[in-house]
Amino acid sequence: MKRKFGFSLIELVIAIIILGILAVIAVPKFLQIQSDARKADLHQLVGTLQSTSATVNAKAMMSGKETALVITVDGISIANGYLTATKSGIVQALASPNIWYHYPIDMKNSR
């Protein structure tokens, strides 16, 4: 008796049908994951912009420049204490949002 190697036609057809069913189920899930990742990236960008805007506003308030119409503080363009929608406003602020100045307080001389 001769040994046969390989798959029969029926086995190959069944394997192709199973792969087709898995592809129909898996592809929409994969596309949904990509959409969710894009949404998460946009939510992260919104949070970063809000945080940066709050930081710039706090810095403008500390400098006493929150009521100026349009002014530049440390290379960041602000209007009324908030970032302007320009390259010198948003991009510059995002490039260096954590610039803080430390003002030590001497508690011994306070009343």
Gaussian input, Z-matrix of N, CA and C with variables (Angstrom, degrees):
# hf/3-21g

backbone

0 1
 N
 C     1     B1
 C     2     B2     1     A1
 N     3     B3     2     A2     1     D1
 C     4     B4     3     A3     2     D2
 C     5     B5     4     A4     3     D3
 N     6     B6     5     A5     4     D4
 C     7     B7     6     A6     5     D5
 C     8     B8     7     A7     6     D6
 N     9     B9     8     A8     7     D7
 C    10    B10     9     A9     8     D8
 C    11    B11    10    A10     9     D9
 N    12    B12    11    A11    10    D10
 C    13    B13    12    A12    11    D11
 C    14    B14    13    A13    12    D12
 N    15    B15    14    A14    13    D13
 C    16    B16    15    A15    14    D14
 C    17    B17    16    A16    15    D15
 N    18    B18    17    A17    16    D16
 C    19    B19    18    A18    17    D17
 C    20    B20    19    A19    18    D18
 N    21    B21    20    A20    19    D19
 C    22    B22    21    A21    20    D20
 C    23    B23    22    A22    21    D21
 N    24    B24    23    A23    22    D22
 C    25    B25    24    A24    23    D23
 C    26    B26    25    A25    24    D24
 N    27    B27    26    A26    25    D25
 C    28    B28    27    A27    26    D26
 C    29    B29    28    A28    27    D27
 N    30    B30    29    A29    28    D28
 C    31    B31    30    A30    29    D29
 C    32    B32    31    A31    30    D30
 N    33    B33    32    A32    31    D31
 C    34    B34    33    A33    32    D32
 C    35    B35    34    A34    33    D33
 N    36    B36    35    A35    34    D34
 C    37    B37    36    A36    35    D35
 C    38    B38    37    A37    36    D36
 N    39    B39    38    A38    37    D37
 C    40    B40    39    A39    38    D38
 C    41    B41    40    A40    39    D39
 N    42    B42    41    A41    40    D40
 C    43    B43    42    A42    41    D41
 C    44    B44    43    A43    42    D42
 N    45    B45    44    A44    43    D43
 C    46    B46    45    A45    44    D44
 C    47    B47    46    A46    45    D45
 N    48    B48    47    A47    46    D46
 C    49    B49    48    A48    47    D47
 C    50    B50    49    A49    48    D48
 N    51    B51    50    A50    49    D49
 C    52    B52    51    A51    50    D50
 C    53    B53    52    A52    51    D51
 N    54    B54    53    A53    52    D52
 C    55    B55    54    A54    53    D53
 C    56    B56    55    A55    54    D54
 N    57    B57    56    A56    55    D55
 C    58    B58    57    A57    56    D56
 C    59    B59    58    A58    57    D57
 N    60    B60    59    A59    58    D58
 C    61    B61    60    A60    59    D59
 C    62    B62    61    A61    60    D60
 N    63    B63    62    A62    61    D61
 C    64    B64    63    A63    62    D62
 C    65    B65    64    A64    63    D63
 N    66    B66    65    A65    64    D64
 C    67    B67    66    A66    65    D65
 C    68    B68    67    A67    66    D66
 N    69    B69    68    A68    67    D67
 C    70    B70    69    A69    68    D68
 C    71    B71    70    A70    69    D69
 N    72    B72    71    A71    70    D70
 C    73    B73    72    A72    71    D71
 C    74    B74    73    A73    72    D72
 N    75    B75    74    A74    73    D73
 C    76    B76    75    A75    74    D74
 C    77    B77    76    A76    75    D75
 N    78    B78    77    A77    76    D76
 C    79    B79    78    A78    77    D77
 C    80    B80    79    A79    78    D78
 N    81    B81    80    A80    79    D79
 C    82    B82    81    A81    80    D80
 C    83    B83    82    A82    81    D81
 N    84    B84    83    A83    82    D82
 C    85    B85    84    A84    83    D83
 C    86    B86    85    A85    84    D84
 N    87    B87    86    A86    85    D85
 C    88    B88    87    A87    86    D86
 C    89    B89    88    A88    87    D87
 N    90    B90    89    A89    88    D88
 C    91    B91    90    A90    89    D89
 C    92    B92    91    A91    90    D90
 N    93    B93    92    A92    91    D91
 C    94    B94    93    A93    92    D92
 C    95    B95    94    A94    93    D93
 N    96    B96    95    A95    94    D94
 C    97    B97    96    A96    95    D95
 C    98    B98    97    A97    96    D96
 N    99    B99    98    A98    97    D97
 C   100   B100    99    A99    98    D98
 C   101   B101   100   A100    99    D99
 N   102   B102   101   A101   100   D100
 C   103   B103   102   A102   101   D101
 C   104   B104   103   A103   102   D102
 N   105   B105   104   A104   103   D103
 C   106   B106   105   A105   104   D104
 C   107   B107   106   A106   105   D105
 N   108   B108   107   A107   106   D106
 C   109   B109   108   A108   107   D107
 C   110   B110   109   A109   108   D108
 N   111   B111   110   A110   109   D109
 C   112   B112   111   A111   110   D110
 C   113   B113   112   A112   111   D111
 N   114   B114   113   A113   112   D112
 C   115   B115   114   A114   113   D113
 C   116   B116   115   A115   114   D114
 N   117   B117   116   A116   115   D115
 C   118   B118   117   A117   116   D116
 C   119   B119   118   A118   117   D117
 N   120   B120   119   A119   118   D118
 C   121   B121   120   A120   119   D119
 C   122   B122   121   A121   120   D120
 N   123   B123   122   A122   121   D121
 C   124   B124   123   A123   122   D122
 C   125   B125   124   A124   123   D123
 N   126   B126   125   A125   124   D124
 C   127   B127   126   A126   125   D125
 C   128   B128   127   A127   126   D126
 N   129   B129   128   A128   127   D127
 C   130   B130   129   A129   128   D128
 C   131   B131   130   A130   129   D129
 N   132   B132   131   A131   130   D130
 C   133   B133   132   A132   131   D131
 C   134   B134   133   A133   132   D132
 N   135   B135   134   A134   133   D133
 C   136   B136   135   A135   134   D134
 C   137   B137   136   A136   135   D135
 N   138   B138   137   A137   136   D136
 C   139   B139   138   A138   137   D137
 C   140   B140   139   A139   138   D138
 N   141   B141   140   A140   139   D139
 C   142   B142   141   A141   140   D140
 C   143   B143   142   A142   141   D141
 N   144   B144   143   A143   142   D142
 C   145   B145   144   A144   143   D143
 C   146   B146   145   A145   144   D144
 N   147   B147   146   A146   145   D145
 C   148   B148   147   A147   146   D146
 C   149   B149   148   A148   147   D147
 N   150   B150   149   A149   148   D148
 C   151   B151   150   A150   149   D149
 C   152   B152   151   A151   150   D150
 N   153   B153   152   A152   151   D151
 C   154   B154   153   A153   152   D152
 C   155   B155   154   A154   153   D153
 N   156   B156   155   A155   154   D154
 C   157   B157   156   A156   155   D155
 C   158   B158   157   A157   156   D156
 N   159   B159   158   A158   157   D157
 C   160   B160   159   A159   158   D158
 C   161   B161   160   A160   159   D159
 N   162   B162   161   A161   160   D160
 C   163   B163   162   A162   161   D161
 C   164   B164   163   A163   162   D162
 N   165   B165   164   A164   163   D163
 C   166   B166   165   A165   164   D164
 C   167   B167   166   A166   165   D165
 N   168   B168   167   A167   166   D166
 C   169   B169   168   A168   167   D167
 C   170   B170   169   A169   168   D168
 N   171   B171   170   A170   169   D169
 C   172   B172   171   A171   170   D170
 C   173   B173   172   A172   171   D171
 N   174   B174   173   A173   172   D172
 C   175   B175   174   A174   173   D173
 C   176   B176   175   A175   174   D174
 N   177   B177   176   A176   175   D175
 C   178   B178   177   A177   176   D176
 C   179   B179   178   A178   177   D177
 N   180   B180   179   A179   178   D178
 C   181   B181   180   A180   179   D179
 C   182   B182   181   A181   180   D180
 N   183   B183   182   A182   181   D181
 C   184   B184   183   A183   182   D182
 C   185   B185   184   A184   183   D183
 N   186   B186   185   A185   184   D184
 C   187   B187   186   A186   185   D185
 C   188   B188   187   A187   186   D186
 N   189   B189   188   A188   187   D187
 C   190   B190   189   A189   188   D188
 C   191   B191   190   A190   189   D189
 N   192   B192   191   A191   190   D190
 C   193   B193   192   A192   191   D191
 C   194   B194   193   A193   192   D192
 N   195   B195   194   A194   193   D193
 C   196   B196   195   A195   194   D194
 C   197   B197   196   A196   195   D195
 N   198   B198   197   A197   196   D196
 C   199   B199   198   A198   197   D197
 C   200   B200   199   A199   198   D198
 N   201   B201   200   A200   199   D199
 C   202   B202   201   A201   200   D200
 C   203   B203   202   A202   201   D201
 N   204   B204   203   A203   202   D202
 C   205   B205   204   A204   203   D203
 C   206   B206   205   A205   204   D204
 N   207   B207   206   A206   205   D205
 C   208   B208   207   A207   206   D206
 C   209   B209   208   A208   207   D207
 N   210   B210   209   A209   208   D208
 C   211   B211   210   A210   209   D209
 C   212   B212   211   A211   210   D210
 N   213   B213   212   A212   211   D211
 C   214   B214   213   A213   212   D212
 C   215   B215   214   A214   213   D213
 N   216   B216   215   A215   214   D214
 C   217   B217   216   A216   215   D215
 C   218   B218   217   A217   216   D216
 N   219   B219   218   A218   217   D217
 C   220   B220   219   A219   218   D218
 C   221   B221   220   A220   219   D219
 N   222   B222   221   A221   220   D220
 C   223   B223   222   A222   221   D221
 C   224   B224   223   A223   222   D222
 N   225   B225   224   A224   223   D223
 C   226   B226   225   A225   224   D224
 C   227   B227   226   A226   225   D225
 N   228   B228   227   A227   226   D226
 C   229   B229   228   A228   227   D227
 C   230   B230   229   A229   228   D228
 N   231   B231   230   A230   229   D229
 C   232   B232   231   A231   230   D230
 C   233   B233   232   A232   231   D231
 N   234   B234   233   A233   232   D232
 C   235   B235   234   A234   233   D233
 C   236   B236   235   A235   234   D234
 N   237   B237   236   A236   235   D235
 C   238   B238   237   A237   236   D236
 C   239   B239   238   A238   237   D237
 N   240   B240   239   A239   238   D238
 C   241   B241   240   A240   239   D239
 C   242   B242   241   A241   240   D240
 N   243   B243   242   A242   241   D241
 C   244   B244   243   A243   242   D242
 C   245   B245   244   A244   243   D243
 N   246   B246   245   A245   244   D244
 C   247   B247   246   A246   245   D245
 C   248   B248   247   A247   246   D246
 N   249   B249   248   A248   247   D247
 C   250   B250   249   A249   248   D248
 C   251   B251   250   A250   249   D249
 N   252   B252   251   A251   250   D250
 C   253   B253   252   A252   251   D251
 C   254   B254   253   A253   252   D252
 N   255   B255   254   A254   253   D253
 C   256   B256   255   A255   254   D254
 C   257   B257   256   A256   255   D255
 N   258   B258   257   A257   256   D256
 C   259   B259   258   A258   257   D257
 C   260   B260   259   A259   258   D258
 N   261   B261   260   A260   259   D259
 C   262   B262   261   A261   260   D260
 C   263   B263   262   A262   261   D261
 N   264   B264   263   A263   262   D262
 C   265   B265   264   A264   263   D263
 C   266   B266   265   A265   264   D264
 N   267   B267   266   A266   265   D265
 C   268   B268   267   A267   266   D266
 C   269   B269   268   A268   267   D267
 N   270   B270   269   A269   268   D268
 C   271   B271   270   A270   269   D269
 C   272   B272   271   A271   270   D270
 N   273   B273   272   A272   271   D271
 C   274   B274   273   A273   272   D272
 C   275   B275   274   A274   273   D273
 N   276   B276   275   A275   274   D274
 C   277   B277   276   A276   275   D275
 C   278   B278   277   A277   276   D276
 N   279   B279   278   A278   277   D277
 C   280   B280   279   A279   278   D278
 C   281   B281   280   A280   279   D279
 N   282   B282   281   A281   280   D280
 C   283   B283   282   A282   281   D281
 C   284   B284   283   A283   282   D282
 N   285   B285   284   A284   283   D283
 C   286   B286   285   A285   284   D284
 C   287   B287   286   A286   285   D285
 N   288   B288   287   A287   286   D286
 C   289   B289   288   A288   287   D287
 C   290   B290   289   A289   288   D288
 N   291   B291   290   A290   289   D289
 C   292   B292   291   A291   290   D290
 C   293   B293   292   A292   291   D291
 N   294   B294   293   A293   292   D292
 C   295   B295   294   A294   293   D293
 C   296   B296   295   A295   294   D294
 N   297   B297   296   A296   295   D295
 C   298   B298   297   A297   296   D296
 C   299   B299   298   A298   297   D297
 N   300   B300   299   A299   298   D298
 C   301   B301   300   A300   299   D299
 C   302   B302   301   A301   300   D300
 N   303   B303   302   A302   301   D301
 C   304   B304   303   A303   302   D302
 C   305   B305   304   A304   303   D303
 N   306   B306   305   A305   304   D304
 C   307   B307   306   A306   305   D305
 C   308   B308   307   A307   306   D306
 N   309   B309   308   A308   307   D307
 C   310   B310   309   A309   308   D308
 C   311   B311   310   A310   309   D309
 N   312   B312   311   A311   310   D310
 C   313   B313   312   A312   311   D311
 C   314   B314   313   A313   312   D312
 N   315   B315   314   A314   313   D313
 C   316   B316   315   A315   314   D314
 C   317   B317   316   A316   315   D315
 N   318   B318   317   A317   316   D316
 C   319   B319   318   A318   317   D317
 C   320   B320   319   A319   318   D318
 N   321   B321   320   A320   319   D319
 C   322   B322   321   A321   320   D320
 C   323   B323   322   A322   321   D321
 N   324   B324   323   A323   322   D322
 C   325   B325   324   A324   323   D323
 C   326   B326   325   A325   324   D324
 N   327   B327   326   A326   325   D325
 C   328   B328   327   A327   326   D326
 C   329   B329   328   A328   327   D327
 N   330   B330   329   A329   328   D328
 C   331   B331   330   A330   329   D329
 C   332   B332   331   A331   330   D330

   B1=1.4443
   B2=1.5237
   B3=1.2895
   B4=1.4463
   B5=1.5309
   B6=1.3697
   B7=1.4720
   B8=1.5120
   B9=1.3166
   B10=1.4584
   B11=1.5234
   B12=1.3159
   B13=1.4637
   B14=1.5234
   B15=1.3189
   B16=1.4612
   B17=1.5177
   B18=1.3295
   B19=1.4587
   B20=1.5205
   B21=1.3112
   B22=1.4645
   B23=1.5252
   B24=1.3100
   B25=1.4610
   B26=1.5263
   B27=1.3019
   B28=1.4673
   B29=1.5269
   B30=1.3095
   B31=1.4717
   B32=1.5301
   B33=1.3172
   B34=1.4669
   B35=1.5226
   B36=1.3155
   B37=1.4723
   B38=1.5239
   B39=1.3146
   B40=1.4722
   B41=1.5280
   B42=1.3218
   B43=1.4718
   B44=1.5261
   B45=1.3331
   B46=1.4700
   B47=1.5219
   B48=1.3228
   B49=1.4688
   B50=1.5249
   B51=1.3163
   B52=1.4745
   B53=1.5228
   B54=1.3264
   B55=1.4700
   B56=1.5257
   B57=1.3157
   B58=1.4641
   B59=1.5144
   B60=1.3239
   B61=1.4687
   B62=1.5250
   B63=1.3124
   B64=1.4681
   B65=1.5247
   B66=1.3255
   B67=1.4660
   B68=1.5210
   B69=1.3262
   B70=1.4681
   B71=1.5238
   B72=1.3090
   B73=1.4647
   B74=1.5251
   B75=1.3188
   B76=1.4673
   B77=1.5229
   B78=1.3135
   B79=1.4703
   B80=1.5275
   B81=1.3365
   B82=1.4739
   B83=1.5297
   B84=1.3226
   B85=1.4710
   B86=1.5191
   B87=1.3240
   B88=1.4570
   B89=1.5262
   B90=1.3223
   B91=1.4653
   B92=1.5241
   B93=1.3292
   B94=1.4624
   B95=1.5241
   B96=1.3212
   B97=1.4651
   B98=1.5247
   B99=1.3335
   B100=1.4635
   B101=1.5196
   B102=1.3186
   B103=1.4628
   B104=1.5267
   B105=1.3283
   B106=1.4620
   B107=1.5242
   B108=1.3235
   B109=1.4685
   B110=1.5240
   B111=1.3210
   B112=1.4714
   B113=1.5223
   B114=1.3321
   B115=1.4670
   B116=1.5259
   B117=1.3224
   B118=1.4642
   B119=1.5235
   B120=1.3289
   B121=1.4677
   B122=1.5206
   B123=1.3319
   B124=1.4620
   B125=1.5263
   B126=1.3331
   B127=1.4680
   B128=1.5311
   B129=1.3190
   B130=1.4624
   B131=1.5241
   B132=1.3281
   B133=1.4628
   B134=1.5211
   B135=1.3250
   B136=1.4655
   B137=1.5245
   B138=1.3252
   B139=1.4628
   B140=1.5144
   B141=1.3283
   B142=1.4649
   B143=1.5173
   B144=1.3279
   B145=1.4673
   B146=1.5291
   B147=1.3311
   B148=1.4644
   B149=1.5256
   B150=1.3155
   B151=1.4582
   B152=1.5243
   B153=1.3235
   B154=1.4624
   B155=1.5159
   B156=1.3306
   B157=1.4601
   B158=1.5277
   B159=1.3323
   B160=1.4656
   B161=1.5233
   B162=1.3377
   B163=1.4644
   B164=1.5185
   B165=1.3307
   B166=1.4684
   B167=1.5224
   B168=1.3337
   B169=1.4589
   B170=1.5250
   B171=1.3339
   B172=1.4657
   B173=1.5223
   B174=1.3276
   B175=1.4631
   B176=1.5266
   B177=1.3367
   B178=1.4625
   B179=1.5246
   B180=1.3301
   B181=1.4628
   B182=1.5225
   B183=1.3505
   B184=1.4629
   B185=1.5220
   B186=1.3347
   B187=1.4634
   B188=1.5192
   B189=1.3281
   B190=1.4533
   B191=1.5210
   B192=1.3342
   B193=1.4601
   B194=1.5259
   B195=1.3259
   B196=1.4570
   B197=1.5217
   B198=1.3345
   B199=1.4620
   B200=1.5196
   B201=1.3224
   B202=1.4637
   B203=1.5243
   B204=1.3231
   B205=1.4590
   B206=1.5207
   B207=1.3213
   B208=1.4671
   B209=1.5113
   B210=1.3254
   B211=1.4597
   B212=1.5282
   B213=1.3046
   B214=1.4588
   B215=1.5203
   B216=1.3312
   B217=1.4554
   B218=1.5226
   B219=1.3297
   B220=1.4676
   B221=1.5295
   B222=1.3201
   B223=1.4563
   B224=1.5115
   B225=1.3325
   B226=1.4623
   B227=1.5183
   B228=1.3251
   B229=1.4573
   B230=1.5248
   B231=1.3463
   B232=1.4580
   B233=1.5171
   B234=1.3230
   B235=1.4600
   B236=1.5219
   B237=1.3066
   B238=1.4614
   B239=1.5298
   B240=1.3125
   B241=1.4561
   B242=1.5141
   B243=1.3205
   B244=1.4652
   B245=1.5152
   B246=1.3377
   B247=1.4561
   B248=1.5200
   B249=1.3300
   B250=1.4554
   B251=1.5231
   B252=1.3092
   B253=1.4687
   B254=1.5226
   B255=1.3172
   B256=1.4562
   B257=1.5173
   B258=1.3303
   B259=1.4621
   B260=1.5215
   B261=1.3260
   B262=1.4641
   B263=1.5239
   B264=1.3195
   B265=1.4548
   B266=1.5084
   B267=1.3154
   B268=1.4618
   B269=1.5240
   B270=1.3262
   B271=1.4697
   B272=1.5195
   B273=1.3136
   B274=1.4612
   B275=1.5275
   B276=1.3273
   B277=1.4624
   B278=1.5237
   B279=1.3275
   B280=1.4613
   B281=1.5210
   B282=1.3217
   B283=1.4635
   B284=1.5231
   B285=1.3217
   B286=1.4683
   B287=1.5227
   B288=1.3463
   B289=1.4623
   B290=1.5185
   B291=1.3125
   B292=1.4637
   B293=1.5199
   B294=1.3119
   B295=1.4611
   B296=1.5267
   B297=1.2991
   B298=1.4535
   B299=1.5171
   B300=1.2806
   B301=1.4600
   B302=1.5164
   B303=1.2996
   B304=1.4530
   B305=1.5288
   B306=1.3199
   B307=1.4594
   B308=1.5278
   B309=1.3237
   B310=1.4638
   B311=1.5311
   B312=1.3083
   B313=1.4627
   B314=1.5235
   B315=1.3049
   B316=1.4566
   B317=1.5252
   B318=1.3217
   B319=1.4581
   B320=1.5263
   B321=1.3181
   B322=1.4616
   B323=1.5223
   B324=1.3326
   B325=1.4565
   B326=1.5202
   B327=1.3291
   B328=1.4661
   B329=1.5196
   B330=1.3027
   B331=1.4709
   B332=1.4795
   A1=108.58
   A2=115.22
   A3=122.10
   A4=110.01
   A5=117.08
   A6=120.48
   A7=109.06
   A8=115.30
   A9=120.47
   A10=108.34
   A11=114.64
   A12=120.34
   A13=108.71
   A14=116.09
   A15=120.33
   A16=111.37
   A17=114.41
   A18=121.25
   A19=109.81
   A20=115.14
   A21=119.37
   A22=109.15
   A23=116.49
   A24=121.65
   A25=111.09
   A26=117.88
   A27=121.64
   A28=110.26
   A29=117.88
   A30=120.85
   A31=111.08
   A32=117.58
   A33=120.64
   A34=111.72
   A35=118.04
   A36=121.66
   A37=110.03
   A38=118.10
   A39=121.33
   A40=110.28
   A41=117.85
   A42=120.80
   A43=110.81
   A44=117.97
   A45=121.07
   A46=110.51
   A47=117.78
   A48=120.78
   A49=110.32
   A50=117.51
   A51=120.77
   A52=110.64
   A53=117.90
   A54=120.57
   A55=111.24
   A56=117.47
   A57=120.91
   A58=112.12
   A59=116.68
   A60=120.66
   A61=110.33
   A62=117.34
   A63=120.26
   A64=111.41
   A65=117.16
   A66=120.28
   A67=110.92
   A68=117.08
   A69=120.74
   A70=110.33
   A71=117.70
   A72=121.29
   A73=111.32
   A74=118.38
   A75=121.88
   A76=113.62
   A77=119.63
   A78=121.56
   A79=111.99
   A80=120.53
   A81=118.34
   A82=113.30
   A83=116.51
   A84=119.30
   A85=110.68
   A86=117.04
   A87=121.14
   A88=110.79
   A89=117.63
   A90=120.73
   A91=110.92
   A92=117.21
   A93=120.75
   A94=110.76
   A95=117.68
   A96=121.26
   A97=110.24
   A98=117.56
   A99=120.53
   A100=110.76
   A101=117.43
   A102=121.05
   A103=110.71
   A104=116.73
   A105=120.31
   A106=111.39
   A107=117.25
   A108=120.40
   A109=110.57
   A110=117.24
   A111=120.06
   A112=110.79
   A113=116.77
   A114=120.27
   A115=110.72
   A116=116.91
   A117=120.65
   A118=110.81
   A119=117.58
   A120=120.60
   A121=111.21
   A122=117.02
   A123=120.17
   A124=111.36
   A125=117.05
   A126=119.75
   A127=110.55
   A128=116.95
   A129=120.59
   A130=110.53
   A131=117.56
   A132=121.01
   A133=110.97
   A134=117.16
   A135=120.68
   A136=110.34
   A137=117.33
   A138=120.65
   A139=112.45
   A140=116.51
   A141=120.43
   A142=110.88
   A143=117.08
   A144=120.31
   A145=111.33
   A146=117.24
   A147=119.88
   A148=111.20
   A149=116.79
   A150=120.94
   A151=111.21
   A152=116.21
   A153=120.27
   A154=110.82
   A155=116.71
   A156=120.25
   A157=111.06
   A158=116.66
   A159=119.95
   A160=110.95
   A161=117.31
   A162=121.15
   A163=111.00
   A164=116.34
   A165=120.32
   A166=110.29
   A167=117.34
   A168=120.19
   A169=110.64
   A170=117.53
   A171=120.31
   A172=110.98
   A173=116.10
   A174=119.65
   A175=110.63
   A176=117.36
   A177=120.57
   A178=110.59
   A179=116.67
   A180=119.89
   A181=110.80
   A182=116.83
   A183=119.61
   A184=110.81
   A185=116.56
   A186=120.45
   A187=111.96
   A188=117.61
   A189=121.19
   A190=112.80
   A191=117.07
   A192=120.70
   A193=111.85
   A194=117.77
   A195=119.22
   A196=113.47
   A197=117.96
   A198=119.97
   A199=112.83
   A200=118.29
   A201=121.05
   A202=109.43
   A203=116.50
   A204=119.87
   A205=111.71
   A206=118.13
   A207=121.74
   A208=107.17
   A209=116.20
   A210=120.60
   A211=108.08
   A212=116.84
   A213=122.02
   A214=109.04
   A215=116.09
   A216=122.46
   A217=107.22
   A218=117.26
   A219=123.15
   A220=112.07
   A221=116.81
   A222=121.50
   A223=114.43
   A224=117.81
   A225=122.16
   A226=108.24
   A227=116.14
   A228=121.58
   A229=109.59
   A230=116.55
   A231=120.98
   A232=109.47
   A233=115.27
   A234=122.55
   A235=107.32
   A236=116.68
   A237=122.82
   A238=112.48
   A239=116.69
   A240=121.26
   A241=115.18
   A242=118.31
   A243=121.14
   A244=110.46
   A245=115.82
   A246=121.51
   A247=110.95
   A248=115.79
   A249=119.52
   A250=108.34
   A251=116.27
   A252=121.15
   A253=110.28
   A254=115.66
   A255=121.80
   A256=108.51
   A257=115.71
   A258=119.62
   A259=110.57
   A260=116.62
   A261=118.65
   A262=111.72
   A263=117.38
   A264=119.83
   A265=111.89
   A266=116.55
   A267=121.36
   A268=112.50
   A269=117.37
   A270=119.95
   A271=110.96
   A272=117.36
   A273=120.53
   A274=110.80
   A275=117.28
   A276=119.99
   A277=111.35
   A278=117.51
   A279=119.83
   A280=111.62
   A281=116.68
   A282=120.05
   A283=111.33
   A284=117.64
   A285=120.41
   A286=110.67
   A287=118.49
   A288=119.41
   A289=114.68
   A290=118.41
   A291=120.25
   A292=113.08
   A293=116.89
   A294=119.49
   A295=107.21
   A296=116.34
   A297=121.52
   A298=108.59
   A299=114.41
   A300=120.36
   A301=108.02
   A302=115.18
   A303=120.73
   A304=108.56
   A305=115.45
   A306=120.95
   A307=107.54
   A308=117.40
   A309=118.86
   A310=110.88
   A311=114.91
   A312=121.14
   A313=107.81
   A314=115.52
   A315=120.60
   A316=107.86
   A317=117.14
   A318=121.44
   A319=112.38
   A320=118.35
   A321=120.35
   A322=111.04
   A323=116.89
   A324=120.11
   A325=112.81
   A326=118.41
   A327=119.52
   A328=109.37
   A329=115.97
   A330=120.12
   A331=112.76
   D1=134.81
   D2=-177.30
   D3=-89.50
   D4=134.81
   D5=178.49
   D6=-84.40
   D7=137.39
   D8=178.92
   D9=-104.73
   D10=135.07
   D11=177.45
   D12=-111.50
   D13=148.91
   D14=177.55
   D15=105.50
   D16=-174.70
   D17=-177.66
   D18=-105.44
   D19=151.10
   D20=175.28
   D21=-81.34
   D22=167.44
   D23=-179.20
   D24=-62.16
   D25=-39.06
   D26=179.77
   D27=-64.69
   D28=-42.42
   D29=178.57
   D30=-63.14
   D31=-40.77
   D32=178.16
   D33=-65.70
   D34=-41.62
   D35=178.83
   D36=-64.15
   D37=-42.78
   D38=178.90
   D39=-63.75
   D40=-41.66
   D41=178.63
   D42=-63.72
   D43=-40.57
   D44=179.09
   D45=-66.60
   D46=-39.54
   D47=178.03
   D48=-63.98
   D49=-43.46
   D50=178.74
   D51=-63.14
   D52=-43.38
   D53=177.56
   D54=-63.18
   D55=-37.83
   D56=177.23
   D57=-63.73
   D58=-43.34
   D59=178.25
   D60=-63.57
   D61=-43.76
   D62=178.15
   D63=-62.85
   D64=-38.67
   D65=179.29
   D66=-65.72
   D67=-40.40
   D68=179.39
   D69=-63.94
   D70=-34.70
   D71=179.90
   D72=-80.31
   D73=-40.73
   D74=-171.75
   D75=-79.52
   D76=-35.27
   D77=-175.06
   D78=-62.09
   D79=-47.90
   D80=178.05
   D81=-61.50
   D82=-36.28
   D83=177.59
   D84=-64.56
   D85=-40.81
   D86=179.17
   D87=-64.81
   D88=-41.47
   D89=178.39
   D90=-65.49
   D91=-36.17
   D92=177.94
   D93=-66.14
   D94=-36.95
   D95=178.22
   D96=-63.93
   D97=-40.96
   D98=178.05
   D99=-63.87
   D100=-41.11
   D101=178.86
   D102=-64.04
   D103=-42.30
   D104=178.28
   D105=-63.92
   D106=-37.33
   D107=178.62
   D108=-65.72
   D109=-40.01
   D110=177.64
   D111=-64.19
   D112=-42.01
   D113=178.22
   D114=-62.42
   D115=-41.41
   D116=179.27
   D117=-64.17
   D118=-39.61
   D119=177.15
   D120=-62.47
   D121=-41.83
   D122=179.27
   D123=-67.10
   D124=-39.18
   D125=176.95
   D126=-63.95
   D127=-38.17
   D128=177.61
   D129=-65.28
   D130=-40.48
   D131=178.06
   D132=-63.67
   D133=-42.33
   D134=178.12
   D135=-61.55
   D136=-44.54
   D137=178.35
   D138=-62.40
   D139=-40.12
   D140=178.56
   D141=-65.11
   D142=-42.77
   D143=178.89
   D144=-64.77
   D145=-40.77
   D146=178.27
   D147=-64.85
   D148=-43.74
   D149=179.15
   D150=-63.42
   D151=-43.80
   D152=179.73
   D153=-65.31
   D154=-40.74
   D155=178.67
   D156=-63.34
   D157=-40.63
   D158=177.96
   D159=-66.02
   D160=-38.22
   D161=178.16
   D162=-64.59
   D163=-44.52
   D164=179.42
   D165=-65.11
   D166=-40.31
   D167=178.92
   D168=-63.87
   D169=-42.46
   D170=178.29
   D171=-62.99
   D172=-40.68
   D173=179.24
   D174=-66.56
   D175=-38.57
   D176=177.54
   D177=-65.44
   D178=-37.42
   D179=178.24
   D180=-67.30
   D181=-39.05
   D182=178.23
   D183=-66.11
   D184=-31.25
   D185=179.66
   D186=-84.94
   D187=-7.06
   D188=-178.73
   D189=74.64
   D190=25.64
   D191=-176.31
   D192=-118.27
   D193=23.69
   D194=-177.04
   D195=-76.46
   D196=-14.60
   D197=179.79
   D198=-102.24
   D199=-1.61
   D200=179.10
   D201=-69.01
   D202=140.75
   D203=-177.91
   D204=-63.84
   D205=-61.36
   D206=176.60
   D207=-139.38
   D208=123.33
   D209=-177.67
   D210=-149.36
   D211=161.11
   D212=177.52
   D213=-114.64
   D214=125.28
   D215=177.56
   D216=-121.09
   D217=118.51
   D218=-178.49
   D219=51.84
   D220=39.62
   D221=177.83
   D222=80.71
   D223=2.84
   D224=-179.35
   D225=-105.63
   D226=122.45
   D227=-179.06
   D228=-80.61
   D229=122.66
   D230=-179.95
   D231=-127.54
   D232=153.44
   D233=175.40
   D234=-134.81
   D235=124.49
   D236=-177.65
   D237=54.01
   D238=33.58
   D239=176.09
   D240=87.17
   D241=0.95
   D242=-179.76
   D243=-124.54
   D244=160.72
   D245=-179.45
   D246=-59.67
   D247=143.68
   D248=171.24
   D249=-89.82
   D250=155.81
   D251=-178.53
   D252=-84.84
   D253=56.98
   D254=178.75
   D255=-130.98
   D256=171.34
   D257=178.37
   D258=-63.03
   D259=-39.74
   D260=-179.59
   D261=-74.33
   D262=-11.62
   D263=176.75
   D264=-92.15
   D265=-70.91
   D266=-173.13
   D267=-72.70
   D268=-50.22
   D269=-175.05
   D270=-63.77
   D271=-44.14
   D272=-179.37
   D273=-65.66
   D274=-38.78
   D275=179.52
   D276=-68.48
   D277=-38.45
   D278=178.29
   D279=-69.57
   D280=-28.26
   D281=-179.96
   D282=-71.10
   D283=-29.30
   D284=-178.51
   D285=-143.24
   D286=65.33
   D287=-176.75
   D288=-79.11
   D289=-14.65
   D290=-173.45
   D291=-105.29
   D292=32.71
   D293=175.90
   D294=-83.77
   D295=111.29
   D296=179.90
   D297=-125.55
   D298=149.07
   D299=177.00
   D300=-108.80
   D301=138.43
   D302=-177.80
   D303=-102.09
   D304=122.96
   D305=176.58
   D306=-113.73
   D307=103.66
   D308=-178.45
   D309=-69.00
   D310=144.59
   D311=178.76
   D312=-113.11
   D313=127.04
   D314=178.70
   D315=-91.79
   D316=104.82
   D317=-176.78
   D318=-74.48
   D319=-17.83
   D320=-179.52
   D321=-70.82
   D322=-33.81
   D323=-177.24
   D324=-93.58
   D325=1.00
   D326=179.61
   D327=-83.82
   D328=155.87
   D329=-177.74
   D330=-97.57

